[in-house]
């Protein structure tokens, strides 16, 4: 179907016939597992956009940057490869083209692919005119070199622009006192949704995200609507768990392919209700339903600027600090076990995910502006679950991972799901042996070394984890020379 081979084109006719076959197979016989798996595959083929597309960026189109050196992040609809100076052009309005740019996939896998790609951009001083403002354009006229993991090229050219304005008269203050930042509820207050602070958030929702032509979107919507009708009818006769699960998937697929102008996530409340019922009906698979529920809820929160702004707060004690002067996205106490939908969150500098049920923070590596992260009271079971933080070396300054489950499990099966030398997804750092200097106990801290060794934290809270003892605290102090606050205590 991808290559439009004779007999498999047009795609909609093939899929319609296959849906008819699978409906006739699974509805009379709900125990037909192969039929259900095939239906799930068909649904994926229906929803999937025909080619990978750029869905978001940082800085976003039309925004303003007040630094001459900054990160640029490209976020695609699916993992891609082939991002380079040959496929992506970066230039100023004065036709200055950046030639020696290196793009890096923000991914914890060992393959040279990723849904998000990043580069560091530094605007030469001579590019700024008397107003010290320059426009930067990032485009891809040769996007066929950008391909998905299945080999499909990104054949649709794209571009976006933003302004860079810098005041070079500003100098860092020497000997500045660094105060501890409180992340408790009492340190936050509500924001004015019409203030200038929210302008950047709004820019992420102003650009169009409709990447399909109306004809394609129309037949997909009709096909999925037909499936929803079939499975609603099936539930009238028998309350099957697999039928409820499939209905939930179809409803989310329906929202995903809605035509231009249709309300987005119109079915999300029903989907959340279905997953809540499934958690009670099927306890052995409770974690799966909880994860799916969390992803749907996260998508609902980030689906519109109005929804997102409800979770944005500002620090009461706002100072000249970059951390306390920015908005904080507070997604705490939502019982989240998984997170996703990061394409609208590339602006986030302060993020509160405390008091949830997170086992992993996969995907946070795309948030290259993140400077403050609160993860206390979750279910992170090992330091390797923090692997995405390795991509936030220069930005992350404040981290709270207190009261998690690090060290609770003697045998941590999830540890091997994270990047590490054990799973051959992370190279072993030979400098660690030199750092440990033969200390037998320090050798056991290789996973903490791989995470914290590259970070530039000034504040860390880690109390309440079984793995943390006096020896480990000494290890951290020795490892992170820039650390000023540890578990609420100021370090000399």
C-alpha positions in Angstrom: 0.0 0.0 0.0 2.9 2.4 0.8 4.4 2.0 -2.7 0.9 1.9 -4.4 1.6 -1.5 -6.0 -1.1 -2.7 -8.4 -3.8 -4.5 -6.6 -3.1 -2.6 -3.4 -4.3 0.8 -4.6 -6.3 2.9 -3.9 -5.6 2.4 -0.2 -9.2 3.1 1.0 -10.7 0.3 -1.2 -8.2 -2.3 0.2 -8.7 -1.2 3.8 -12.5 -1.3 3.5 -12.5 -4.9 2.2 -10.1 -5.9 4.9 -12.2 -4.3 7.6 -15.2 -6.2 6.3 -13.3 -9.5 6.6 -12.0 -8.9 10.1 -15.5 -7.7 11.3 -17.0 -11.0 10.1 -14.2 -12.9 11.8 -14.0 -11.3 15.3 -17.6 -10.2 16.1 -19.1 -13.7 15.8 -16.0 -15.2 17.5 -14.5 -12.7 20.1 -11.8 -15.3 21.1 -10.2 -14.9 17.6 -7.0 -13.3 18.9 -5.3 -13.1 15.5 -8.3 -11.2 14.1 -8.1 -8.6 16.9 -4.4 -8.1 16.3 -5.0 -7.7 12.6 -7.8 -5.1 13.3 -5.3 -3.2 15.4 -2.8 -3.2 12.5 -5.5 -2.0 10.0 -6.5 0.8 12.3 -2.8 1.9 12.5 -2.6 1.9 8.7 -5.8 4.0 8.5 -4.7 6.7 11.0 -1.1 6.9 9.8 -0.3 9.9 7.7 1.1 8.8 4.4 4.5 10.6 5.0 6.4 11.9 8.0 5.7 15.6 8.6 7.1 18.4 10.8 4.5 19.0 13.5 6.3 21.4 15.8 9.5 23.3 16.4 11.4 25.3 19.0 11.6 28.2 18.5 8.1 28.1 17.0 7.2 30.0 13.8 6.8 33.8 14.4 8.4 33.8 17.8 11.2 35.9 19.2 14.4 34.7 20.8 16.5 37.0 23.0 19.8 35.0 22.9 22.4 34.8 20.2 23.1 31.1 21.1 20.2 28.7 21.6 18.8 25.3 20.8 16.7 24.5 17.7 14.4 21.5 18.0 12.5 19.9 15.1 9.6 17.6 16.1 8.1 15.2 13.6 4.9 13.1 13.4 7.0 9.9 13.7 10.7 8.9 14.2 12.8 9.9 11.2 16.3 9.8 10.0 18.4 11.8 7.5 18.3 15.2 9.2 21.5 17.0 8.2 22.8 20.3 6.7 22.0 18.7 3.3 18.3 18.2 4.0 17.7 21.2 6.3 18.8 24.7 5.5 19.3 27.4 8.2 19.8 30.9 7.0 19.2 34.6 8.0 17.3 37.1 5.9 20.7 38.5 4.9 21.2 35.2 3.1 23.9 34.0 5.6 23.7 30.2 5.4 24.9 28.1 8.3 26.9 25.3 6.7 28.6 23.4 9.6 25.5 22.5 11.6 25.3 19.1 13.3 21.8 17.7 14.0 21.4 15.2 16.8 18.4 12.8 17.3 17.0 13.3 20.8 16.4 9.6 21.4 17.6 7.1 23.9 17.9 4.3 21.3 21.2 3.4 19.6 19.9 4.0 16.1 20.4 7.3 14.3 16.8 8.2 14.3 14.4 10.2 16.4 11.0 11.9 16.5 12.8 15.0 17.8 16.1 16.4 16.4 18.2 19.2 17.9 21.1 21.5 17.0 22.8 24.4 18.7 22.6 27.6 16.8 24.9 30.6 17.3 24.2 33.8 15.4 27.4 35.7 14.5 27.6 39.1 16.0 28.2 40.7 12.6 24.8 39.5 11.5 23.0 41.9 13.8 22.3 45.3 12.4 21.9 48.5 14.4 18.7 47.3 15.9 20.4 44.0 16.8 17.5 42.0 15.3 17.8 39.3 12.7 15.3 36.9 11.1 16.2 33.2 10.9 14.6 30.9 8.4 14.8 27.1 8.8 13.5 25.1 5.8 13.7 21.8 3.9 13.4 22.1 0.2 15.1 18.6 -0.2 13.0 16.9 2.4 12.9 13.6 0.4 16.2 12.8 2.1 14.3 12.8 5.4 12.7 9.3 5.8 10.6 7.4 8.3 11.9 4.1 9.7 9.8 2.3 7.0 11.6 4.2 4.3 8.8 6.7 3.4 10.2 10.1 2.3 9.0 13.4 3.7 8.2 14.8 0.3 6.4 17.9 1.5 8.7 21.0 1.8 8.4 23.0 5.0 9.8 26.1 6.6 9.4 28.4 9.6 10.9 31.7 10.7 11.6 33.5 13.9 13.3 36.7 15.1 16.5 36.8 17.2 17.2 40.0 19.1 20.1 40.4 21.6 21.4 43.1 23.9 25.1 42.6 24.2 25.4 45.2 27.0 24.0 42.7 29.5 26.7 41.0 31.6 26.4 38.2 34.1 26.5 39.3 37.8 29.6 38.0 39.6 29.1 36.3 42.9 25.4 36.2 42.6 23.7 34.5 45.6 21.8 31.4 44.5 18.6 30.9 46.6 16.9 27.6 47.0 13.8 27.3 44.8 10.7 26.0 46.6 8.5 23.8 44.5 5.6 23.5 47.0 2.0 24.6 46.3 2.3 27.7 48.4 5.0 29.1 46.1 2.7 29.4 43.1 -0.1 31.6 42.1 -2.5 31.7 39.1 -1.6 33.6 35.9 -3.3 36.1 33.7 -4.1 34.2 30.5 -4.0 37.4 28.5 -0.5 38.4 29.7 2.6 38.6 27.4 3.9 35.5 29.3 1.4 33.3 27.5 2.2 34.5 24.0 4.8 31.8 23.3 2.3 29.1 24.3 -0.3 30.4 22.0 2.1 30.4 19.1 2.3 26.6 19.3 -1.4 26.4 18.4 -1.6 29.1 15.8 0.1 27.1 13.0 -2.0 24.6 11.1 -1.6 21.0 12.0 -3.7 19.6 9.1 -1.3 17.6 7.0 -3.7 15.6 4.9 -5.9 16.7 2.1 -9.6 16.8 2.9 -10.4 13.9 0.6 -8.1 11.5 2.4 -9.3 12.7 5.8 -12.9 12.2 4.8 -12.7 8.6 3.8 -10.7 7.8 6.9 -13.3 9.4 9.1 -16.1 7.5 7.4 -14.3 4.2 7.6 -13.6 4.6 11.3 -17.1 5.8 12.0 -18.4 2.6 10.4 -16.2 0.6 12.7 -17.4 2.5 15.8 -21.0 1.7 14.8 -20.2 -2.0 14.4 -18.6 -2.3 17.9 -21.3 -0.2 19.6 -23.9 -2.6 18.3 -21.7 -5.5 19.5 -21.7 -4.1 23.1 -25.5 -4.2 23.1 -25.4 -8.0 22.9 -22.4 -8.8 25.0 -20.1 -6.9 27.4 -16.7 -8.1 26.1 -13.4 -6.5 27.3 -11.8 -6.7 23.9 -14.8 -5.0 22.3 -14.6 -2.1 24.8 -10.8 -1.8 24.2 -11.3 -1.7 20.4 -14.1 0.8 20.7 -11.8 3.1 22.8 -9.1 2.8 20.1 -11.5 3.6 17.4 -12.8 6.7 19.2 -9.3 8.1 19.6 -8.6 7.2 15.9 -11.7 9.1 15.0 -10.5 12.2 16.8 -7.1 11.9 15.2 -8.4 12.0 11.6 -11.1 14.7 12.0 -11.3 17.0 9.0 -10.5 20.7 9.2 -12.9 22.7 11.4 -14.2 19.7 13.3 -13.9 19.7 17.1 -10.8 18.0 18.3 -10.9 15.2 20.9 -14.7 15.1 20.9 -14.6 11.5 22.1 -12.0 11.8 24.8 -14.4 11.7 27.8 -16.0 8.5 26.6 -12.6 7.0 26.0 -11.5 7.8 29.5 -14.7 6.2 30.9 -14.1 3.0 28.9 -10.5 2.7 30.2 -11.8 3.3 33.8 -14.3 0.4 33.3 -11.6 -1.8 31.8 -9.3 -1.3 34.8 -12.1 -2.7 37.0 -13.1 -5.5 34.7 -9.6 -6.8 33.9 -7.3 -6.4 36.9 -4.4 -8.5 35.4 -4.1 -5.9 32.6 -4.7 -2.9 34.9 -1.3 -1.3 34.2 -1.8 -1.4 30.4 -5.2 0.3 30.7 -3.8 2.8 33.2 -1.0 3.7 30.8 -3.5 4.2 27.9 -5.7 6.3 30.2 -2.7 8.5 31.1 -1.8 9.0 27.5 -5.3 10.0 26.6 -5.6 12.4 29.5 -2.2 13.9 28.7 -3.3 14.4 25.1 -6.5 16.1 26.3 -4.5 18.5 28.6 -2.2 19.5 25.7 -4.9 19.6 22.9 -5.6 23.3 23.1 -4.1 26.5 24.5 -7.2 27.0 26.7 -6.8 23.6 28.2 -3.1 23.9 28.7 -3.3 27.4 30.3 -5.4 25.9 33.1 -2.4 24.0 34.3 0.1 27.0 34.0 1.1 28.8 37.1 3.7 31.4 38.0 6.1 31.7 41.0 5.0 34.1 43.7 8.6 35.0 44.4 9.5 36.0 40.8 13.1 37.2 40.5 15.6 37.8 37.8 16.3 34.0 37.9 15.4 32.4 34.6 13.6 29.6 36.5 11.3 31.6 38.8 10.6 34.2 36.1 9.0 31.6 33.7 5.7 29.8 33.8 5.5 26.4 35.5 3.4 23.7 33.9 1.9 21.8 36.8 0.6 18.4 35.9 0.8 17.0 39.4 -1.7 14.8 41.2 -3.2 13.5 37.9 -2.4 9.8 38.6 -0.3 9.7 35.4 1.6 6.5 34.7 2.8 7.5 31.2 3.4 10.8 29.4 3.4 11.8 25.8 2.2 14.5 23.3 5.3 16.6 23.7 5.0 18.5 20.4 3.0 21.3 22.1 5.4 21.5 25.2 8.7 22.4 23.6 8.4 25.9 25.3 8.3 24.4 28.9 11.1 25.6 31.2 9.6 24.5 34.5 7.5 21.2 34.8 5.8 19.7 37.8 5.0 16.0 37.4 5.0 15.2 41.2 2.5 12.9 42.9 1.8 10.8 39.9 2.6 7.1 39.2 5.3 7.5 36.5 7.7 4.5 35.9 9.4 6.3 33.0 10.0 9.9 31.7 10.6 8.8 28.1 10.0 11.8 25.7 11.1 14.5 28.1 14.4 14.7 26.2 12.6 16.8 23.6 12.1 19.7 26.1 15.5 21.3 25.5 14.5 24.5 27.5 13.6 22.5 30.6 15.5 24.0 33.6 13.3 22.9 36.6 11.7 19.4 36.9 9.7 18.1 39.8 9.3 14.3 39.9 8.8 13.7 43.6 6.4 11.0 44.8 6.3 8.8 41.6 7.3 5.2 41.0 10.7 5.6 39.3 12.5 2.4 40.2 16.1 3.0 39.0 18.4 5.8 38.0 18.3 4.5 34.4 14.6 5.5 34.3 16.0 9.1 34.3 18.0 8.4 31.1 16.2 11.2 29.1 17.8 13.7 31.4 21.2 13.1 29.8 20.0 15.2 26.8 19.3 18.2 29.1 23.0 18.7 30.2 23.1 22.4 29.8 19.5 23.4 30.6 18.4 21.4 33.7 19.3 23.2 36.9 16.7 22.1 39.5 15.7 18.4 39.9 13.5 16.8 42.6 13.3 13.0 42.5 12.6 12.5 46.2 10.3 9.8 47.4 10.4 7.5 44.5 11.2 3.7 44.4 14.9 3.9 43.4 16.5 0.9 45.1 13.3 -0.7 46.4 13.4 -3.7 44.1 16.3 -6.0 44.5 15.7 -7.3 41.0 14.4 -4.4 38.9 13.1 -5.9 35.6 12.4 -2.4 34.2 16.0 -1.5 34.5 16.8 -3.4 31.3 14.1 -1.4 29.4 16.1 1.8 29.8 19.3 2.7 28.0 22.4 1.2 29.6 25.7 -0.6 28.8 23.9 -3.8 29.9 21.4 -3.5 27.0 24.1 -2.3 24.6 22.2 1.0 24.1 24.7 3.1 26.0 28.4 3.1 25.7 30.4 2.4 28.8 32.2 5.5 30.1 35.8 4.5 30.9 36.2 7.7 32.9 33.9 6.2 35.6 36.6 3.8 36.7 39.0 6.7 37.1 36.4 8.6 39.1 35.6 5.6 41.3 39.3 5.1 42.0 39.0 1.5 43.1 36.2 2.2 45.6 34.2 -1.0 45.6 30.9 0.7 46.7 31.3 3.6 44.3 31.6 1.1 41.4 28.0 0.1 42.1 26.9 3.7 41.3 27.8 3.5 37.6 24.1 4.1 36.6 23.9 7.3 38.7 27.2 8.4 37.3 25.9 8.0 33.7 22.9 10.3 34.5 24.2 12.9 36.9 27.8 13.1 35.6 26.9 15.2 32.6 24.2 17.5 34.3 24.9 21.0 35.5 22.4 20.9 38.5 22.5 23.6 41.2 19.7 22.0 43.3 18.8 18.4 43.8 16.4 16.6 46.1 16.8 12.9 46.3 15.8 11.9 49.8 13.2 9.1 50.4 14.8 6.6 48.0 16.2 3.3 49.3 19.3 3.6 47.2 20.3 6.9 48.9 22.6 6.6 51.9 25.4 8.6 53.3 27.9 7.0 51.0 25.8 7.9 47.9 25.4 11.5 49.1 29.2 11.8 49.3 29.4 10.3 45.8 27.0 13.0 44.4 28.8 15.9 46.1 32.1 14.7 44.6 30.5 14.2 41.2 28.6 17.5 40.8 30.9 20.4 41.6 28.2 23.0 40.7 25.6 21.6 43.1 24.6 24.3 45.7 21.6 22.7 47.4 21.1 19.0 48.2 17.9 17.8 50.0 17.2 21.3 51.3 20.7 21.8 52.7 23.2 24.3 51.4 26.5 22.9 50.4 29.8 24.7 51.2 
